[in-house]
Amino acid sequence: MKNEPDELIPTRWSLIKRLRDWDDQESWREFFDTYWKLIYGTAVKSGLSEVEAQDAVQETVISVCRNIQGLQATPEAGSFKNWLLRMTRWRIIDQIRKRYPARPSSCRADDSDETSTTDCIPDPAGVPLEKVWEEEWRGNLTSAALARVERQANARHYQIFYLYAIRGTAVSQVAAATGATPEEVYLVKHRLWPLFEKAMKAVEGNERSQFSIRAPPGR
């Protein structure tokens, strides 16, 4: 089924292909549920207000709808991740441009033009958009992978794993919060970390990982 949790992950080419059907509301809802946090988080970290970021999300989804027919839905055609970044970049620029109505119209980027227009406007956040996007993309991957681990472990073991292996909480604090012994904390990390690594590889789909997975120190 289209709404299975395992399908709500970044870079799923089967989903992208389905988006060619504008009337497939279920697939478009799945696309929105999968990517809106990525787009919103990038917009906010780029200097947009919450309202501007919400508008950027809506306009990005509209841009994807308008341009999805021209996207070759095969991994060999290029990175969907970068294609979506371009769509998001232009919509963030649009929101910033509204603050500067006197800016020349020549800075306007058409959806079909891949030329960056960020030099035409000030950068309110002072952070390269590609760096922000990469951080948000990584967060999306991690969240999707953790959701898989959570479904495969009992609630208490997942809490121990999340606090120690993901949040980096000290063993003594994890033990106090969960009622576990230090030995159990190490054991849970040892058992669940391979599941997390496997889940990360799965959710990366057809994208190359831009970062490495390293287990935290411990037994």
C-alpha positions in Angstrom: 0.0 0.0 0.0 1.2 3.5 -0.7 0.8 4.7 2.9 3.0 2.1 4.5 5.4 3.8 7.0 8.5 2.3 5.3 7.5 4.2 2.1 7.6 7.6 3.9 11.3 8.1 3.3 13.4 10.5 1.2 14.3 9.8 -2.4 11.7 7.2 -3.3 11.7 7.0 -7.1 8.4 5.0 -7.2 6.7 7.9 -5.4 8.2 10.5 -7.8 6.9 8.5 -10.8 3.5 8.5 -9.3 3.5 12.3 -8.9 3.2 12.6 -12.7 -0.4 11.9 -12.1 -1.7 15.2 -10.8 -5.0 13.5 -9.7 -3.2 11.0 -7.5 -4.0 12.9 -4.3 -2.7 10.1 -2.0 0.8 10.2 -3.6 0.9 14.0 -3.3 -0.2 13.8 0.3 2.6 11.3 0.8 5.1 13.6 -0.9 4.0 16.5 1.3 4.2 14.4 4.5 7.7 13.2 3.5 9.3 16.5 2.5 7.5 19.5 4.1 9.7 19.4 7.3 12.8 19.4 5.1 11.7 22.4 3.1 10.3 24.3 6.2 13.4 23.7 8.3 15.7 24.9 5.5 13.6 28.0 4.9 13.6 28.9 8.6 17.4 28.4 8.9 17.9 30.5 5.8 16.3 33.4 7.6 12.6 33.2 6.8 10.0 33.8 9.5 7.6 31.0 10.3 4.9 32.5 8.1 7.4 33.1 5.2 8.6 29.5 5.6 5.1 28.1 5.4 4.5 30.1 2.3 7.8 28.8 0.9 6.7 25.2 1.5 3.4 25.7 -0.3 5.0 27.5 -3.2 7.7 24.8 -3.5 5.1 22.0 -3.6 3.3 24.0 -6.4 6.6 24.3 -8.3 7.2 20.6 -8.0 3.7 20.0 -9.3 4.4 22.3 -12.3 7.8 20.8 -13.1 7.5 17.1 -12.2 6.6 16.2 -15.8 10.0 17.3 -16.9 11.9 15.3 -14.3 13.3 12.0 -15.4 12.4 9.7 -12.6 15.4 7.4 -12.8 18.4 7.5 -10.5 20.7 7.8 -13.5 19.1 11.1 -14.5 20.6 12.9 -11.5 19.8 13.7 -7.9 16.2 14.4 -6.9 17.7 15.8 -3.7 19.5 18.6 -5.7 16.5 19.1 -8.0 14.3 19.7 -4.9 16.9 22.0 -3.5 16.7 24.2 -6.6 12.9 24.4 -6.3 13.2 25.3 -2.6 16.0 27.8 -3.2 13.9 29.8 -5.7 10.9 29.9 -3.3 13.1 31.1 -0.5 14.5 33.8 -2.8 10.9 34.8 -3.7 10.1 35.3 0.0 13.2 37.3 0.6 12.6 39.4 -2.5 9.2 40.4 -1.2 11.1 42.3 1.5 13.0 44.3 -1.2 10.4 45.2 -3.8 12.8 47.7 -5.5 15.1 44.9 -6.6 15.4 44.6 -10.4 13.2 42.0 -12.1 16.2 40.6 -13.8 16.9 38.7 -10.5 13.7 36.6 -11.1 14.4 32.9 -11.6 12.1 31.0 -13.8 11.3 27.5 -12.6 12.9 26.0 -15.7 16.2 27.9 -15.2 18.8 26.3 -13.1 20.9 29.4 -12.7 21.3 30.5 -9.1 20.0 33.9 -8.3 21.2 34.2 -4.7 23.7 36.9 -5.6 20.9 39.2 -6.5 19.6 39.5 -3.0 21.1 39.7 0.5 21.6 36.5 2.5 19.8 37.2 5.8 21.0 34.1 7.5 24.6 34.3 6.4 24.7 30.5 5.9 25.2 28.8 2.5 21.9 27.2 1.6 23.5 24.0 0.5 25.0 23.5 4.0 21.6 24.1 5.6 19.9 21.7 3.1 22.4 19.0 3.8 21.9 19.3 7.6 18.1 19.1 7.2 18.4 16.2 4.7 20.5 14.3 7.2 17.9 15.0 9.9 15.2 13.6 7.6 17.2 10.5 7.0 18.0 10.0 10.6 14.3 10.4 11.6 13.2 7.9 9.0 15.8 5.4 10.1 14.9 5.8 13.8 11.3 5.3 13.0 12.3 1.9 11.6 14.3 1.0 14.6 11.5 2.0 16.9 9.1 -0.4 15.2 11.6 -3.2 15.6 12.4 -2.7 19.3 10.3 -2.5 22.5 9.6 0.9 23.8 12.1 0.8 26.8 15.0 -0.5 24.7 14.3 2.2 22.0 14.3 4.9 24.7 17.7 3.6 26.0 19.1 3.5 22.5 17.9 6.9 21.5 19.1 8.6 24.7 22.6 7.0 24.6 23.4 6.3 21.0 21.6 9.3 19.3 21.4 12.0 21.9 24.7 11.2 23.5 23.4 11.2 27.0 25.8 9.9 29.7 25.3 6.3 30.7 24.6 7.2 34.3 21.9 9.6 33.2 20.3 7.0 30.8 20.4 4.4 33.6 18.7 6.8 36.0 16.0 7.8 33.5 15.1 4.3 32.4 15.9 2.2 35.4 18.5 0.2 33.4 21.9 -0.8 34.6 25.0 0.6 32.8 25.6 -2.9 31.5 22.1 -3.0 30.0 22.6 0.4 28.3 25.8 -0.9 26.6 24.0 -4.1 25.6 21.0 -2.3 24.1 23.3 0.0 22.1 25.2 -3.0 20.9 22.1 -4.8 19.7 20.2 -1.9 18.2 23.1 -0.1 16.5 23.3 -2.6 13.6 19.5 -2.1 13.0 20.1 1.6 12.9 22.9 1.3 10.4 20.8 -1.0 8.2 17.9 1.4 8.4 20.1 4.4 7.4 21.3 2.5 4.3 17.7 1.7 3.4 16.3 5.2 3.7 19.1 6.7 1.7 17.5 5.0 -1.3 19.2 6.0 -4.5 21.1 8.9 -3.0 24.8 8.6 -2.0 25.3 9.2 1.7 27.1 12.5 2.3 28.1 11.5 5.8 29.3 8.4 7.7 27.6 6.6 10.5 29.8 6.1 13.5 28.8 4.2 16.6 29.3 6.1 19.9 32.1 5.0 22.2 31.1 2.2 24.5 31.4 -1.5 25.1 
